[in-house]
Amino acid sequence: MRSLVVLTAILLAVGSTQPVRADGDVAKGEKIFKKCKACHAVGEGSKNRVGPMLNGIVGAAAASVADFEYSQAFLAKKQEGLVWSEQNLTAYLENPKDFINGTKMVFAGLKKPQERADLIAHLKTVK
């Protein structure tokens, strides 16, 4: 509970008026993932599409999905040692092109902090 209070205070201090649950809501995240389904897949039997399948993405090294041809921008981030921590996923999902300059991903991002937290909560469940 204390971490939620601290997180809310930080967000209010930087201008956000939307309280964010630190743990995210898995069910809401599953619904939000529908925005991703055109390019990504998750779950048993998932395969790469326009984007890589995202099973096990939370905590994984960037550009590590087998048989997917990553952009040079992603390969450079892999060389830098980027890991998809919750913090890095949060920043990436807010604005992919700002986080990885040169990415081929055309998704504009999730502007609402709670949506990002919910999506990450869902992604943590798909191994």
MOPAC internal coordinates of N, CA, C and O (Angstrom, degrees):
PM7 1SCF
backbone

  N    0.0000 0     0.00 0     0.00 0    0    0    0
  C    1.4477 1     0.00 0     0.00 0    1    0    0
  C    1.5292 1   110.57 1     0.00 0    2    1    0
  O    1.2310 1   120.91 1   140.02 1    3    2    1
  N    1.3434 1   115.86 1   -39.98 1    3    2    1
  C    1.4616 1   119.29 1  -179.10 1    5    3    2
  C    1.5259 1   110.80 1   -61.44 1    6    5    3
  O    1.2310 1   120.00 1   140.67 1    7    6    5
  N    1.3518 1   117.60 1   -39.33 1    7    6    5
  C    1.4610 1   119.80 1  -179.08 1    9    7    6
  C    1.5249 1   111.40 1   -65.20 1   10    9    7
  O    1.2310 1   120.24 1   146.05 1   11   10    9
  N    1.3220 1   117.15 1   -33.95 1   11   10    9
  C    1.4573 1   120.47 1   177.30 1   13   11   10
  C    1.5256 1   110.36 1   -66.05 1   14   13   11
  O    1.2310 1   120.33 1   139.13 1   15   14   13
  N    1.3332 1   116.98 1   -40.87 1   15   14   13
  C    1.4612 1   121.11 1   178.46 1   17   15   14
  C    1.5196 1   109.98 1   -63.96 1   18   17   15
  O    1.2310 1   120.16 1   136.13 1   19   18   17
  N    1.3299 1   117.31 1   -43.87 1   19   18   17
  C    1.4540 1   121.60 1   179.54 1   21   19   18
  C    1.5227 1   110.45 1   -64.02 1   22   21   19
  O    1.2310 1   120.38 1   134.18 1   23   22   21
  N    1.3439 1   116.88 1   -45.82 1   23   22   21
  C    1.4588 1   120.95 1   179.79 1   25   23   22
  C    1.5252 1   110.87 1   -61.41 1   26   25   23
  O    1.2310 1   120.17 1   136.71 1   27   26   25
  N    1.3199 1   117.28 1   -43.29 1   27   26   25
  C    1.4607 1   121.13 1   178.47 1   29   27   26
  C    1.5244 1   110.50 1   -61.93 1   30   29   27
  O    1.2310 1   120.31 1   137.11 1   31   30   29
  N    1.3209 1   117.01 1   -42.89 1   31   30   29
  C    1.4671 1   120.56 1   178.88 1   33   31   30
  C    1.5250 1   111.44 1   -62.11 1   34   33   31
  O    1.2310 1   120.54 1   138.88 1   35   34   33
  N    1.3117 1   116.58 1   -41.12 1   35   34   33
  C    1.4718 1   120.55 1   179.06 1   37   35   34
  C    1.5140 1   110.13 1   -63.48 1   38   37   35
  O    1.2310 1   120.47 1   134.07 1   39   38   37
  N    1.3249 1   116.71 1   -45.93 1   39   38   37
  C    1.4627 1   119.95 1  -179.07 1   41   39   38
  C    1.5257 1   111.35 1   -63.80 1   42   41   39
  O    1.2310 1   120.29 1   140.19 1   43   42   41
  N    1.3080 1   117.06 1   -39.81 1   43   42   41
  C    1.4540 1   119.46 1   177.35 1   45   43   42
  C    1.5173 1   110.95 1   -64.75 1   46   45   43
  O    1.2310 1   120.49 1   143.87 1   47   46   45
  N    1.3093 1   116.67 1   -36.13 1   47   46   45
  C    1.4574 1   120.64 1  -179.83 1   49   47   46
  C    1.5221 1   112.18 1   -66.73 1   50   49   47
  O    1.2310 1   120.27 1   149.02 1   51   50   49
  N    1.3316 1   117.09 1   -30.98 1   51   50   49
  C    1.4669 1   119.96 1  -179.14 1   53   51   50
  C    1.5221 1   112.15 1   -95.31 1   54   53   51
  O    1.2310 1   120.47 1  -172.36 1   55   54   53
  N    1.3336 1   116.70 1     7.64 1   55   54   53
  C    1.4547 1   119.00 1   172.13 1   57   55   54
  C    1.5130 1   115.53 1   104.29 1   58   57   55
  O    1.2310 1   118.58 1   178.76 1   59   58   57
  N    1.3041 1   120.31 1    -1.24 1   59   58   57
  C    1.4531 1   120.89 1   177.45 1   61   59   58
  C    1.5146 1   109.61 1   -85.98 1   62   61   59
  O    1.2310 1   120.47 1   -43.01 1   63   62   61
  N    1.3056 1   116.71 1   136.99 1   63   62   61
  C    1.4584 1   120.24 1   177.23 1   65   63   62
  C    1.5160 1   111.44 1  -106.70 1   66   65   63
  O    1.2310 1   119.76 1  -171.59 1   67   66   65
  N    1.3116 1   118.06 1     8.41 1   67   66   65
  C    1.4558 1   122.06 1  -178.32 1   69   67   66
  C    1.5188 1   109.48 1  -101.28 1   70   69   67
  O    1.2310 1   120.05 1   -65.95 1   71   70   69
  N    1.3507 1   117.50 1   114.05 1   71   70   69
  C    1.4597 1   118.26 1   175.85 1   73   71   70
  C    1.5224 1   110.09 1   -66.15 1   74   73   71
  O    1.2310 1   120.72 1   -36.93 1   75   74   73
  N    1.3138 1   116.23 1   143.07 1   75   74   73
  C    1.4556 1   121.54 1  -177.08 1   77   75   74
  C    1.5144 1   109.13 1  -120.49 1   78   77   75
  O    1.2310 1   120.90 1   -50.83 1   79   78   77
  N    1.3243 1   115.89 1   129.17 1   79   78   77
  C    1.4581 1   119.62 1   172.70 1   81   79   78
  C    1.5125 1   106.95 1   -76.24 1   82   81   79
  O    1.2310 1   120.62 1   -54.02 1   83   82   81
  N    1.3062 1   116.42 1   125.98 1   83   82   81
  C    1.4584 1   121.17 1  -175.72 1   85   83   82
  C    1.5226 1   111.60 1   -61.82 1   86   85   83
  O    1.2310 1   119.78 1   148.58 1   87   86   85
  N    1.3306 1   118.02 1   -31.42 1   87   86   85
  C    1.4556 1   120.62 1  -175.69 1   89   87   86
  C    1.5254 1   113.10 1   -91.00 1   90   89   87
  O    1.2310 1   118.59 1   162.58 1   91   90   89
  N    1.2942 1   120.28 1   -17.42 1   91   90   89
  C    1.4512 1   122.50 1  -178.30 1   93   91   90
  C    1.5170 1   111.94 1    73.39 1   94   93   91
  O    1.2310 1   120.64 1   -16.04 1   95   94   93
  N    1.3098 1   116.38 1   163.96 1   95   94   93
  C    1.4646 1   123.66 1  -178.86 1   97   95   94
  C    1.5249 1   108.00 1  -113.43 1   98   97   95
  O    1.2310 1   120.58 1   -66.25 1   99   98   97
  N    1.3359 1   116.50 1   113.75 1   99   98   97
  C    1.4649 1   121.89 1  -175.40 1  101   99   98
  C    1.5261 1   111.61 1   -59.51 1  102  101   99
  O    1.2310 1   120.09 1   134.77 1  103  102  101
  N    1.3251 1   117.44 1   -45.23 1  103  102  101
  C    1.4685 1   120.89 1  -177.70 1  105  103  102
  C    1.5312 1   111.02 1   -63.54 1  106  105  103
  O    1.2310 1   120.45 1   137.56 1  107  106  105
  N    1.3205 1   116.74 1   -42.44 1  107  106  105
  C    1.4635 1   119.85 1   177.15 1  109  107  106
  C    1.5254 1   110.37 1   -66.18 1  110  109  107
  O    1.2310 1   120.77 1   142.14 1  111  110  109
  N    1.3299 1   116.13 1   -37.86 1  111  110  109
  C    1.4573 1   120.40 1   178.66 1  113  111  110
  C    1.5161 1   112.44 1   -63.51 1  114  113  111
  O    1.2310 1   120.81 1   143.75 1  115  114  113
  N    1.3254 1   116.06 1   -36.25 1  115  114  113
  C    1.4673 1   119.85 1   177.31 1  117  115  114
  C    1.5263 1   110.37 1   -63.07 1  118  117  115
  O    1.2310 1   120.46 1   140.95 1  119  118  117
  N    1.3212 1   116.73 1   -39.05 1  119  118  117
  C    1.4729 1   120.32 1   177.14 1  121  119  118
  C    1.5237 1   110.70 1   -68.12 1  122  121  119
  O    1.2310 1   120.27 1   139.18 1  123  122  121
  N    1.3234 1   117.09 1   -40.82 1  123  122  121
  C    1.4659 1   120.96 1   179.27 1  125  123  122
  C    1.5243 1   110.49 1   -63.54 1  126  125  123
  O    1.2310 1   120.66 1   147.12 1  127  126  125
  N    1.3426 1   116.35 1   -32.88 1  127  126  125
  C    1.4670 1   120.07 1  -179.52 1  129  127  126
  C    1.5291 1   111.88 1   -60.55 1  130  129  127
  O    1.2310 1   119.54 1   160.91 1  131  130  129
  N    1.3078 1   118.48 1   -19.09 1  131  130  129
  C    1.4684 1   120.92 1   177.00 1  133  131  130
  C    1.5235 1   111.14 1   -56.92 1  134  133  131
  O    1.2310 1   120.55 1   151.54 1  135  134  133
  N    1.3437 1   116.55 1   -28.46 1  135  134  133
  C    1.4672 1   120.67 1   176.86 1  137  135  134
  C    1.5273 1   111.27 1   -68.39 1  138  137  135
  O    1.2310 1   120.48 1   160.43 1  139  138  137
  N    1.3175 1   116.69 1   -19.57 1  139  138  137
  C    1.4611 1   122.57 1  -175.53 1  141  139  138
  C    1.5326 1   112.58 1   -97.57 1  142  141  139
  O    1.2310 1   120.64 1   161.29 1  143  142  141
  N    1.3353 1   116.37 1   -18.71 1  143  142  141
  C    1.4658 1   121.96 1  -170.29 1  145  143  142
  C    1.5173 1   115.02 1   -62.17 1  146  145  143
  O    1.2310 1   119.72 1   157.83 1  147  146  145
  N    1.3060 1   118.14 1   -22.17 1  147  146  145
  C    1.4651 1   119.09 1   179.09 1  149  147  146
  C    1.5274 1   111.07 1   -63.29 1  150  149  147
  O    1.2310 1   120.82 1   151.18 1  151  150  149
  N    1.3255 1   116.04 1   -28.82 1  151  150  149
  C    1.4633 1   120.27 1  -175.66 1  153  151  150
  C    1.5255 1   114.48 1  -119.32 1  154  153  151
  O    1.2310 1   119.69 1   156.87 1  155  154  153
  N    1.3274 1   118.19 1   -23.13 1  155  154  153
  C    1.4688 1   122.35 1  -174.64 1  157  155  154
  C    1.5185 1   111.56 1  -125.20 1  158  157  155
  O    1.2310 1   121.01 1   -26.05 1  159  158  157
  N    1.3190 1   115.67 1   153.95 1  159  158  157
  C    1.4594 1   121.98 1   176.00 1  161  159  158
  C    1.5204 1   109.39 1  -128.24 1  162  161  159
  O    1.2310 1   120.83 1   -26.91 1  163  162  161
  N    1.3316 1   116.01 1   153.09 1  163  162  161
  C    1.4558 1   122.75 1   173.51 1  165  163  162
  C    1.5227 1   108.14 1  -139.93 1  166  165  163
  O    1.2310 1   121.27 1   -20.04 1  167  166  165
  N    1.3098 1   115.18 1   159.96 1  167  166  165
  C    1.4555 1   120.08 1   176.15 1  169  167  166
  C    1.5193 1   111.86 1   102.98 1  170  169  167
  O    1.2310 1   121.72 1    -4.31 1  171  170  169
  N    1.3200 1   114.32 1   175.69 1  171  170  169
  C    1.4571 1   121.35 1  -178.04 1  173  171  170
  C    1.5264 1   110.80 1   -58.16 1  174  173  171
  O    1.2310 1   120.80 1   -46.30 1  175  174  173
  N    1.3064 1   116.07 1   133.70 1  175  174  173
  C    1.4621 1   121.54 1   178.06 1  177  175  174
  C    1.5181 1   114.63 1    77.03 1  178  177  175
  O    1.2310 1   119.66 1  -169.76 1  179  178  177
  N    1.3356 1   118.25 1    10.24 1  179  178  177
  C    1.4652 1   120.81 1  -178.99 1  181  179  178
  C    1.5118 1   111.45 1   -63.77 1  182  181  179
  O    1.2310 1   121.80 1   -35.43 1  183  182  181
  N    1.3104 1   114.16 1   144.57 1  183  182  181
  C    1.4634 1   121.18 1   177.78 1  185  183  182
  C    1.5249 1   108.48 1  -127.37 1  186  185  183
  O    1.2310 1   121.52 1   -19.36 1  187  186  185
  N    1.3172 1   114.69 1   160.64 1  187  186  185
  C    1.4599 1   120.06 1   175.89 1  189  187  186
  C    1.5203 1   109.54 1   -66.17 1  190  189  187
  O    1.2310 1   121.25 1   -34.64 1  191  190  189
  N    1.3012 1   115.21 1   145.36 1  191  190  189
  C    1.4666 1   122.52 1   175.59 1  193  191  190
  C    1.5242 1   106.41 1  -122.25 1  194  193  191
  O    1.2310 1   120.11 1    41.54 1  195  194  193
  N    1.3106 1   117.40 1  -138.46 1  195  194  193
  C    1.4628 1   121.03 1   173.77 1  197  195  194
  C    1.5214 1   108.57 1   -59.61 1  198  197  195
  O    1.2310 1   120.71 1   143.25 1  199  198  197
  N    1.3411 1   116.24 1   -36.75 1  199  198  197
  C    1.4600 1   123.30 1   173.91 1  201  199  198
  C    1.5162 1   108.74 1  -112.62 1  202  201  199
  O    1.2310 1   120.19 1   -12.81 1  203  202  201
  N    1.3175 1   117.24 1   167.19 1  203  202  201
  C    1.4598 1   119.82 1  -178.90 1  205  203  202
  C    1.5341 1   111.75 1   -71.21 1  206  205  203
  O    1.2310 1   121.04 1   -26.03 1  207  206  205
  N    1.3323 1   115.62 1   153.97 1  207  206  205
  C    1.4665 1   118.44 1   172.50 1  209  207  206
  C    1.5247 1   106.58 1   -65.94 1  210  209  207
  O    1.2310 1   120.53 1   -27.72 1  211  210  209
  N    1.3329 1   116.58 1   152.28 1  211  210  209
  C    1.4592 1   120.16 1  -169.79 1  213  211  210
  C    1.5233 1   114.61 1  -114.07 1  214  213  211
  O    1.2310 1   119.39 1  -162.68 1  215  214  213
  N    1.3163 1   118.76 1    17.32 1  215  214  213
  C    1.4593 1   120.17 1   175.88 1  217  215  214
  C    1.5228 1   109.49 1   -60.71 1  218  217  215
  O    1.2310 1   120.20 1   -49.00 1  219  218  217
  N    1.3160 1   117.22 1   131.00 1  219  218  217
  C    1.4563 1   121.62 1   176.85 1  221  219  218
  C    1.5155 1   114.91 1    70.89 1  222  221  219
  O    1.2310 1   119.92 1  -161.30 1  223  222  221
  N    1.3251 1   117.76 1    18.70 1  223  222  221
  C    1.4653 1   120.48 1  -175.58 1  225  223  222
  C    1.5319 1   112.57 1   -65.92 1  226  225  223
  O    1.2310 1   120.18 1   143.92 1  227  226  225
  N    1.3360 1   117.26 1   -36.08 1  227  226  225
  C    1.4671 1   119.76 1  -177.70 1  229  227  226
  C    1.5311 1   108.95 1   -69.33 1  230  229  227
  O    1.2310 1   121.01 1   -63.07 1  231  230  229
  N    1.3184 1   115.67 1   116.93 1  231  230  229
  C    1.4586 1   122.53 1  -178.42 1  233  231  230
  C    1.5178 1   114.12 1    93.98 1  234  233  231
  O    1.2310 1   120.28 1   175.42 1  235  234  233
  N    1.3279 1   117.08 1    -4.58 1  235  234  233
  C    1.4705 1   121.18 1  -178.90 1  237  235  234
  C    1.5281 1   110.95 1   -85.41 1  238  237  235
  O    1.2310 1   120.93 1   -23.53 1  239  238  237
  N    1.3056 1   115.83 1   156.47 1  239  238  237
  C    1.4593 1   121.26 1   173.65 1  241  239  238
  C    1.5259 1   108.97 1   -69.63 1  242  241  239
  O    1.2310 1   120.30 1   -33.39 1  243  242  241
  N    1.3049 1   117.03 1   146.61 1  243  242  241
  C    1.4645 1   121.90 1   177.05 1  245  243  242
  C    1.5239 1   109.69 1   -62.20 1  246  245  243
  O    1.2310 1   120.97 1   -31.12 1  247  246  245
  N    1.3140 1   115.75 1   148.88 1  247  246  245
  C    1.4711 1   122.86 1   175.32 1  249  247  246
  C    1.5242 1   112.17 1    54.94 1  250  249  247
  O    1.2310 1   120.57 1  -136.11 1  251  250  249
  N    1.3313 1   116.52 1    43.89 1  251  250  249
  C    1.4597 1   119.92 1  -175.90 1  253  251  250
  C    1.5224 1   114.87 1  -115.24 1  254  253  251
  O    1.2310 1   119.62 1  -175.34 1  255  254  253
  N    1.3235 1   118.32 1     4.66 1  255  254  253
  C    1.4597 1   120.52 1   178.90 1  257  255  254
  C    1.5286 1   108.63 1   -79.05 1  258  257  255
  O    1.2310 1   121.23 1   -54.16 1  259  258  257
  N    1.3248 1   115.26 1   125.84 1  259  258  257
  C    1.4722 1   120.99 1  -177.98 1  261  259  258
  C    1.5235 1   111.01 1   -61.77 1  262  261  259
  O    1.2310 1   121.60 1   -31.50 1  263  262  261
  N    1.3027 1   114.54 1   148.50 1  263  262  261
  C    1.4667 1   122.74 1   174.04 1  265  263  262
  C    1.5233 1   114.55 1    61.20 1  266  265  263
  O    1.2310 1   120.27 1  -153.85 1  267  266  265
  N    1.3316 1   117.08 1    26.15 1  267  266  265
  C    1.4542 1   119.79 1   174.06 1  269  267  266
  C    1.5227 1   108.07 1  -118.53 1  270  269  267
  O    1.2310 1   120.80 1   -45.86 1  271  270  269
  N    1.3110 1   116.08 1   134.14 1  271  270  269
  C    1.4665 1   121.43 1  -179.20 1  273  271  270
  C    1.5290 1   109.34 1   -91.15 1  274  273  271
  O    1.2310 1   120.92 1   -78.17 1  275  274  273
  N    1.3203 1   115.84 1   101.83 1  275  274  273
  C    1.4576 1   122.24 1  -177.55 1  277  275  274
  C    1.5205 1   111.54 1   -81.95 1  278  277  275
  O    1.2310 1   121.34 1   -25.30 1  279  278  277
  N    1.3350 1   115.04 1   154.70 1  279  278  277
  C    1.4619 1   121.02 1   174.68 1  281  279  278
  C    1.5213 1   109.24 1   -68.67 1  282  281  279
  O    1.2310 1   120.76 1   -18.45 1  283  282  281
  N    1.3249 1   116.15 1   161.55 1  283  282  281
  C    1.4560 1   121.10 1   176.61 1  285  283  282
  C    1.5249 1   110.98 1   -60.05 1  286  285  283
  O    1.2310 1   120.54 1   146.36 1  287  286  285
  N    1.3326 1   116.57 1   -33.64 1  287  286  285
  C    1.4686 1   120.61 1   179.26 1  289  287  286
  C    1.5276 1   110.70 1   -62.41 1  290  289  287
  O    1.2310 1   120.31 1   137.13 1  291  290  289
  N    1.3214 1   117.02 1   -42.87 1  291  290  289
  C    1.4651 1   120.35 1   178.55 1  293  291  290
  C    1.5242 1   111.22 1   -70.07 1  294  293  291
  O    1.2310 1   120.18 1   140.88 1  295  294  293
  N    1.3038 1   117.25 1   -39.12 1  295  294  293
  C    1.4611 1   119.93 1   178.81 1  297  295  294
  C    1.5282 1   110.97 1   -63.44 1  298  297  295
  O    1.2310 1   120.63 1   143.91 1  299  298  297
  N    1.3317 1   116.41 1   -36.09 1  299  298  297
  C    1.4644 1   120.12 1   176.74 1  301  299  298
  C    1.5242 1   110.54 1   -65.07 1  302  301  299
  O    1.2310 1   120.52 1   138.72 1  303  302  301
  N    1.3335 1   116.60 1   -41.28 1  303  302  301
  C    1.4765 1   120.21 1   178.23 1  305  303  302
  C    1.5315 1   110.49 1   -64.94 1  306  305  303
  O    1.2310 1   120.60 1   144.43 1  307  306  305
  N    1.3239 1   116.47 1   -35.57 1  307  306  305
  C    1.4692 1   119.59 1   176.93 1  309  307  306
  C    1.5318 1   109.29 1   -62.44 1  310  309  307
  O    1.2310 1   120.51 1   135.38 1  311  310  309
  N    1.3360 1   116.63 1   -44.62 1  311  310  309
  C    1.4668 1   121.51 1   178.66 1  313  311  310
  C    1.5275 1   111.82 1   -61.50 1  314  313  311
  O    1.2310 1   120.82 1   147.97 1  315  314  313
  N    1.3309 1   116.04 1   -32.03 1  315  314  313
  C    1.4674 1   120.88 1   178.10 1  317  315  314
  C    1.5293 1   111.61 1   -75.68 1  318  317  315
  O    1.2310 1   120.56 1   168.59 1  319  318  317
  N    1.3308 1   116.53 1   -11.41 1  319  318  317
  C    1.4594 1   120.10 1   178.78 1  321  319  318
  C    1.5210 1   115.22 1    91.78 1  322  321  319
  O    1.2310 1   120.27 1  -160.20 1  323  322  321
  N    1.3258 1   117.09 1    19.80 1  323  322  321
  C    1.4586 1   120.11 1  -179.94 1  325  323  322
  C    1.5267 1   111.06 1   -60.38 1  326  325  323
  O    1.2310 1   121.16 1   -50.19 1  327  326  325
  N    1.3081 1   115.39 1   129.81 1  327  326  325
  C    1.4604 1   122.98 1   175.11 1  329  327  326
  C    1.5184 1   106.98 1  -118.13 1  330  329  327
  O    1.2310 1   120.68 1   -39.52 1  331  330  329
  N    1.3298 1   116.31 1   140.48 1  331  330  329
  C    1.4599 1   120.68 1  -179.45 1  333  331  330
  C    1.5238 1   111.17 1   -80.44 1  334  333  331
  O    1.2310 1   121.12 1  -112.10 1  335  334  333
  N    1.3080 1   115.47 1    67.90 1  335  334  333
  C    1.4658 1   121.49 1   172.50 1  337  335  334
  C    1.5302 1   107.24 1   -69.21 1  338  337  335
  O    1.2310 1   120.74 1   -13.14 1  339  338  337
  N    1.3039 1   116.19 1   166.86 1  339  338  337
  C    1.4659 1   119.18 1   177.09 1  341  339  338
  C    1.5285 1   110.31 1   -59.95 1  342  341  339
  O    1.2310 1   120.29 1   141.48 1  343  342  341
  N    1.3168 1   117.05 1   -38.52 1  343  342  341
  C    1.4674 1   121.38 1   179.40 1  345  343  342
  C    1.5299 1   110.71 1   -63.54 1  346  345  343
  O    1.2310 1   119.90 1   133.67 1  347  346  345
  N    1.3296 1   117.79 1   -46.33 1  347  346  345
  C    1.4638 1   120.40 1   179.93 1  349  347  346
  C    1.5188 1   111.60 1   -67.80 1  350  349  347
  O    1.2310 1   120.02 1   140.10 1  351  350  349
  N    1.3331 1   117.57 1   -39.90 1  351  350  349
  C    1.4660 1   119.80 1   176.37 1  353  351  350
  C    1.5200 1   111.20 1   -62.17 1  354  353  351
  O    1.2310 1   120.61 1   140.10 1  355  354  353
  N    1.3160 1   116.43 1   -39.90 1  355  354  353
  C    1.4648 1   120.43 1   178.84 1  357  355  354
  C    1.5262 1   110.44 1   -59.75 1  358  357  355
  O    1.2310 1   120.62 1   132.50 1  359  358  357
  N    1.3070 1   116.42 1   -47.50 1  359  358  357
  C    1.4712 1   120.56 1   179.69 1  361  359  358
  C    1.5258 1   111.08 1   -65.51 1  362  361  359
  O    1.2310 1   120.08 1   137.75 1  363  362  361
  N    1.3161 1   117.46 1   -42.25 1  363  362  361
  C    1.4624 1   121.15 1  -179.88 1  365  363  362
  C    1.5222 1   111.04 1   -64.27 1  366  365  363
  O    1.2310 1   120.55 1   134.03 1  367  366  365
  N    1.3229 1   116.56 1   -45.97 1  367  366  365
  C    1.4622 1   120.33 1  -177.32 1  369  367  366
  C    1.5264 1   112.55 1   -67.20 1  370  369  367
  O    1.2310 1   120.05 1   157.19 1  371  370  369
  N    1.3163 1   117.50 1   -22.81 1  371  370  369
  C    1.4590 1   119.61 1   177.12 1  373  371  370
  C    1.5230 1   110.56 1   -70.02 1  374  373  371
  O    1.2310 1   120.42 1   137.14 1  375  374  373
  N    1.3212 1   116.80 1   -42.86 1  375  374  373
  C    1.4617 1   120.81 1  -179.45 1  377  375  374
  C    1.5255 1   108.96 1  -158.17 1  378  377  375
  O    1.2310 1   120.30 1   -91.59 1  379  378  377
  N    1.3417 1   117.04 1    88.41 1  379  378  377
  C    1.4684 1   120.63 1  -175.37 1  381  379  378
  C    1.5274 1   114.38 1   -54.24 1  382  381  379
  O    1.2310 1   119.98 1   138.37 1  383  382  381
  N    1.3163 1   117.65 1   -41.63 1  383  382  381
  C    1.4651 1   120.53 1  -176.56 1  385  383  382
  C    1.5290 1   112.73 1   -69.56 1  386  385  383
  O    1.2310 1   120.29 1   151.13 1  387  386  385
  N    1.3283 1   117.05 1   -28.87 1  387  386  385
  C    1.4647 1   119.79 1   175.41 1  389  387  386
  C    1.5225 1   111.07 1   -75.20 1  390  389  387
  O    1.2310 1   120.44 1   142.63 1  391  390  389
  N    1.3339 1   116.76 1   -37.37 1  391  390  389
  C    1.4555 1   120.53 1  -176.74 1  393  391  390
  C    1.5206 1   111.55 1   -73.60 1  394  393  391
  O    1.2310 1   120.50 1   139.64 1  395  394  393
  N    1.3398 1   116.64 1   -40.36 1  395  394  393
  C    1.4664 1   121.13 1   177.48 1  397  395  394
  C    1.5241 1   107.47 1  -128.14 1  398  397  395
  O    1.2310 1   121.35 1   -87.72 1  399  398  397
  N    1.3149 1   115.03 1    92.28 1  399  398  397
  C    1.4540 1   121.05 1   179.59 1  401  399  398
  C    1.5236 1   109.33 1   -62.21 1  402  401  399
  O    1.2310 1   120.71 1   -56.57 1  403  402  401
  N    1.3285 1   116.25 1   123.43 1  403  402  401
  C    1.4552 1   120.67 1  -179.94 1  405  403  402
  C    1.5156 1   113.70 1   100.68 1  406  405  403
  O    1.2310 1   119.94 1  -177.41 1  407  406  405
  N    1.3371 1   117.72 1     2.59 1  407  406  405
  C    1.4539 1   119.56 1   177.86 1  409  407  406
  C    1.5294 1   110.34 1   -63.93 1  410  409  407
  O    1.2310 1   120.57 1   -31.04 1  411  410  409
  N    1.3122 1   116.52 1   148.96 1  411  410  409
  C    1.4599 1   121.65 1   176.35 1  413  411  410
  C    1.5233 1   111.54 1   -82.97 1  414  413  411
  O    1.2310 1   120.59 1   167.67 1  415  414  413
  N    1.3242 1   116.48 1   -12.33 1  415  414  413
  C    1.4591 1   120.44 1  -176.85 1  417  415  414
  C    1.5204 1   109.93 1   -64.67 1  418  417  415
  O    1.2310 1   120.56 1   -53.18 1  419  418  417
  N    1.3312 1   116.53 1   126.82 1  419  418  417
  C    1.4576 1   121.27 1  -176.02 1  421  419  418
  C    1.5273 1   112.78 1   -94.70 1  422  421  419
  O    1.2310 1   119.95 1   174.44 1  423  422  421
  N    1.3140 1   117.70 1    -5.56 1  423  422  421
  C    1.4606 1   121.85 1  -179.63 1  425  423  422
  C    1.5257 1   109.82 1   -63.10 1  426  425  423
  O    1.2310 1   120.62 1   -49.33 1  427  426  425
  N    1.3332 1   116.43 1   130.67 1  427  426  425
  C    1.4619 1   121.14 1  -176.62 1  429  427  426
  C    1.5220 1   113.12 1   -74.14 1  430  429  427
  O    1.2310 1   119.75 1   159.35 1  431  430  429
  N    1.3140 1   118.09 1   -20.65 1  431  430  429
  C    1.4613 1   121.48 1   178.90 1  433  431  430
  C    1.5088 1   112.62 1   111.85 1  434  433  431
  O    1.2310 1   121.31 1    -8.74 1  435  434  433
  N    1.3196 1   115.10 1   171.26 1  435  434  433
  C    1.4599 1   122.97 1   177.24 1  437  435  434
  C    1.5170 1   107.39 1  -106.91 1  438  437  435
  O    1.2310 1   119.95 1   -68.06 1  439  438  437
  N    1.2973 1   117.70 1   111.94 1  439  438  437
  C    1.4654 1   121.55 1  -174.84 1  441  439  438
  C    1.5241 1   112.69 1   -78.58 1  442  441  439
  O    1.2310 1   119.60 1   154.83 1  443  442  441
  N    1.3228 1   118.37 1   -25.17 1  443  442  441
  C    1.4641 1   120.88 1  -177.64 1  445  443  442
  C    1.5294 1   110.20 1   -86.07 1  446  445  443
  O    1.2310 1   120.42 1   -57.98 1  447  446  445
  N    1.3343 1   116.80 1   122.02 1  447  446  445
  C    1.4697 1   120.39 1  -179.43 1  449  447  446
  C    1.5276 1   113.16 1   -55.29 1  450  449  447
  O    1.2310 1   119.99 1   142.61 1  451  450  449
  N    1.3278 1   117.63 1   -37.39 1  451  450  449
  C    1.4598 1   119.58 1  -178.81 1  453  451  450
  C    1.5200 1   111.13 1   -66.50 1  454  453  451
  O    1.2310 1   119.72 1   142.45 1  455  454  453
  N    1.3268 1   118.15 1   -37.55 1  455  454  453
  C    1.4679 1   120.67 1   177.53 1  457  455  454
  C    1.5223 1   110.40 1   -62.43 1  458  457  455
  O    1.2310 1   120.21 1   138.79 1  459  458  457
  N    1.3188 1   117.21 1   -41.21 1  459  458  457
  C    1.4589 1   120.06 1   178.47 1  461  459  458
  C    1.5284 1   110.62 1   -63.88 1  462  461  459
  O    1.2310 1   120.32 1   136.57 1  463  462  461
  N    1.3248 1   116.99 1   -43.43 1  463  462  461
  C    1.4754 1   120.67 1   178.82 1  465  463  462
  C    1.5229 1   110.77 1   -63.31 1  466  465  463
  O    1.2310 1   120.36 1   139.12 1  467  466  465
  N    1.3197 1   116.92 1   -40.88 1  467  466  465
  C    1.4663 1   120.73 1   179.88 1  469  467  466
  C    1.5301 1   111.10 1   -66.93 1  470  469  467
  O    1.2310 1   120.26 1   136.94 1  471  470  469
  N    1.3216 1   117.11 1   -43.06 1  471  470  469
  C    1.4623 1   120.46 1   179.37 1  473  471  470
  C    1.5305 1   110.60 1   -62.69 1  474  473  471
  O    1.2310 1   120.13 1   136.26 1  475  474  473
  N    1.2961 1   117.36 1   -43.74 1  475  474  473
  C    1.4660 1   120.85 1   179.18 1  477  475  474
  C    1.5259 1   110.30 1   -63.93 1  478  477  475
  O    1.2310 1   120.33 1   141.14 1  479  478  477
  N    1.3324 1   116.98 1   -38.86 1  479  478  477
  C    1.4745 1   120.00 1   176.79 1  481  479  478
  C    1.5294 1   110.05 1   -58.72 1  482  481  479
  O    1.2310 1   120.59 1   137.95 1  483  482  481
  N    1.3179 1   116.48 1   -42.05 1  483  482  481
  C    1.4714 1   120.26 1   177.59 1  485  483  482
  C    1.5235 1   111.02 1   -65.98 1  486  485  483
  O    1.2310 1   120.25 1   133.90 1  487  486  485
  N    1.3326 1   117.14 1   -46.10 1  487  486  485
  C    1.4634 1   120.70 1  -178.42 1  489  487  486
  C    1.5363 1   111.72 1   -61.29 1  490  489  487
  O    1.2310 1   120.63 1   149.98 1  491  490  489
  N    1.3316 1   116.39 1   -30.02 1  491  490  489
  C    1.4637 1   119.76 1   177.82 1  493  491  490
  C    1.5294 1   112.10 1   -66.01 1  494  493  491
  O    1.2310 1   120.22 1   160.42 1  495  494  493
  N    1.3282 1   117.18 1   -19.58 1  495  494  493
  C    1.4686 1   120.46 1  -177.59 1  497  495  494
  C    1.5236 1   112.77 1   -88.99 1  498  497  495
  O    1.2310 1   119.86 1   166.75 1  499  498  497
  N    1.3244 1   117.87 1   -13.25 1  499  498  497
  C    1.4755 1   120.25 1  -177.37 1  501  499  498
  C    1.5142 1   109.03 1  -101.56 1  502  501  499
  O    1.2310 1   121.03 1   -70.03 1  503  502  501
  N    1.2927 1   115.64 1   109.97 1  503  502  501
  C    1.4744 1   121.53 1  -174.95 1  505  503  502
  C    1.5186 1   111.27 1  -104.67 1  506  505  503
  O    1.2310 1   120.10 1   180.00 1  507  506  505

